[in-house]
Amino acid sequence: MTKETKQEGFLKKGGKWGAIIGATWIGLNIVLPLALLRIPAVQKYLMAFEEKLPFDIPGIG
């Protein structure tokens, strides 16, 4: 093998599925939770859940 074939780009190795899987991962793990936290019903649920915990979480409430 020559150096050119060994140094194939990272994005090129993943092909088209690499970008799709990466975007999906970012969406599910970063964008979706942040979007859910903006919904008032979710905020109320989290505050009610936090009050039922037997320990204190600093910075919440």
N, C-alpha and C positions, 0 to 999 in steps of 0.2 A: 504494500500500500504506500502511496505517496503521502506527503504531508497534507496536501489539499484534501484528500478524502478523510484523513484522520481528524482534521479540524473542522468538521461539519458544525454549523451553527446550532446553538441550543434550541432555538425556535424551529429550525428546520427538522431536527430530530423528532420533535413531537408531532409534526405534521399539522393538519387542520384540527385534529381532535385535541391536541394540546391546548390550543387557544380556547376551544369550547369548554373543556374541562376546567381550565383555569378561571375563566369568567364565571362559570357556574359555581365553583368553590368560593370565589370572592363574593358572589351574590348571596349564597346561602349562609356564609359565616360572618359576613361583615354588614352588607347592605340590609338584608332582611331583619336581623335583630335590631339594628338602629331604627329601621322603619317601624317595627313593632313597638318600640319604646315611645314613639310619638303618639300612639293611640291612647286616648284617655282611659278607656276600659282596661287596657293592659296595665297602665300605671296604677290604677286603683287595685287591680288584682295583686300586683307585686307589693304594694304597700300593705294590703291585708295579709298577704303571705308572710311578710317580714315581721309583722306583729305577732304571729303565731310561733315564730322560732324561739327556742329556749335560750338562745344566746344573742348577744348584741353585735351588730355589724356596724363598725364606725363609718360615719359619713352618709348613712342612709336614715332618712326620717328627720 
